[in-house]
């Protein structure tokens, strides 16, 4: 094995990432609300020794219910159930800093980390879109910069809450009648621009100290936030050239923020469509594309580009006078990616919708298992990625095929573990030290008689982001 190993994350989305996946004969259009479906997927990913599972989420109903299975189970609830059905794999939930409170969310993630034995991760999002804003009494979404400023303070508060219990605060001395040491509880007493939180948290410090911190925005604000806080970044690039540029930029920003660039992992998304031959893979991709309902795609594209309904013509290219990214308050980086893809490949709206149908801007690649493994290896060894967000077009068959056909090739090339081994927490698998509690410095080695909330690993250094 090489010293550097791929990090693989299984991005689970109802019947698959392709918008037409639910229409295939093999698909169950009700699977997105069935626990057994997600248990099966989690166990497939665990068989492939993936680092983690990931669930996207937003506090609104996405798009039209006519397009694909709509609505989603709340991810922290679902991942808690999956924690009992799995043993090793990490559990990453998306949660918004714009439409949550730090105390409640910090408590939920600490609880998931404790119940899973140190496998929790938080995909931190600021949530674009007026639809979500109106669900929380706002007339419009907050400005992009304001959302990120709130997110920074939100995370500052969450870190204080997770550190509000020292690791050895629980004494459990039956003879003296002392259960805990009050001197080792540290209320945050935070008063800021967006939040006032007295604390302390009502859950002990969790096995990882705090969950793996994940971020998915690639705008300027998003990259600045990621360099300061994130330990894994989910991103979308269409070419290895663009991926290398993003990778180098983010690592440099991380160094400038005073952090170790090895403590932030860059995971582009890839939608693999497999076949025993390239022609077979492309035929499978074409079947999916043939099931796209283009009226849905046009509406989605108009909303992303912030164009009035009826602005786009299916067999024409995008309008020449689209606004610059600086004028967009929603998903800035995804807006730019889609526009650049359409311009670079001179796509009509119909062709663009077809290209976006599988991964909404993530790299879609149809080929043999060897070709998919080659693509992953080229990006991984070529300075473009530390691993990948695997986004099967159809579930569960696409994940099954990847684990059965691509994973053995990656293992044979020394790029992926054969088994999980002794590293139990998600942080350990990402090569990250357990963060020191800000009140006491580096943690002491874990005791074999420690309570369930005590650390399962220790380190002499901290991965805690700089709080500036």
Buried (B, 14 or more C-beta within 10 A) or exposed (E): EEEEBBBBBBBBBBBBBBBBBBBBEEBBEEBBEEEEBBBBBBBBBBBBBBBBBBBBBBBBEBBEEEBBBEEBBBBBEBBBEBBEBBEBBBBBBBBBBBBBEBBEBBBBBBBBBBBBBBBBBBBBBBBBBBBBBEBEEEEEBBEBEBBBBBBBBBBBBBBBBBBBBBBBBBEEEEEEEEEBBEEBBBEBEBEEEBBEBEBBBEBBBBBBBBBBBBBBBBBBBBBBBBBBBBBBBBBBBBEBEBBBBBBBEBBEBBEEBEBEBEBBBBBBBBBBBBBEEEEBBBEBBEBBBEBBBBEBBBBBBBBBBBBEEEBBEBEEBBEEEBEEBEEBBBBBBBBBBBBBBBEEEEBBBBBBBBBBBBBBBBBBBBBBBEBBBBBBBEBBEEBBBBBBBBBBBBBBBBBBBBBBBBBBBBBEBEBBBEEBEEBBBBBBBBBBBBBBBBEBEBBEEBEEEBEEBBBBBBBEEBBBBEEE
